Amino acid sequence: MNHSETVRRLLKIFETFDVPQAMTLFADDATYQFGNYPAAVGKEQIKQAAASSHMDFIKSARFDVKSMVEPGVGVVACEMDIAYETTDGRTITLPCADLFRFNDQGLVKEMRIFMDAGPLFAKPATAS
């Protein structure tokens, strides 16, 4: 499996919220960073970060990959829209760019997520 295929597989796993399955694609000493949150290092910290508090109000997530490039050896950049369905019935679609770096065994050694997640935390508008 090439690195782009691994990224596509990982995104499909993230759509199911199966964090333990996702961890099988990460190196033991991998780094995961979502936006401006502190980086998580190692599988245990990544599990905690991936199952963070914002997941409490997300019912589903769908990743719509717009483009994926491998600009260098062991590097994949991915541009996508992520459609979140919240537990209060809203659908929020956010643009996102991810950067993945892989080790020699083909495992993710670094995942950086560049996205403004602010709209996920915004209170729904109320009718006046």
Buried (B, 14 or more C-beta within 10 A) or exposed (E): EEBBEBBBBBBEBBEEBEBEBBBEBBBEEBBBBBEEEEBBBBBEBBBEBBEEEEEEEBBEBBBEBEEBEBEEEBBBBBBBEBBBBBEEEBEBEBEBBBBBBBBEEBBBBBBBBBBEBEEBEEEEEEEE
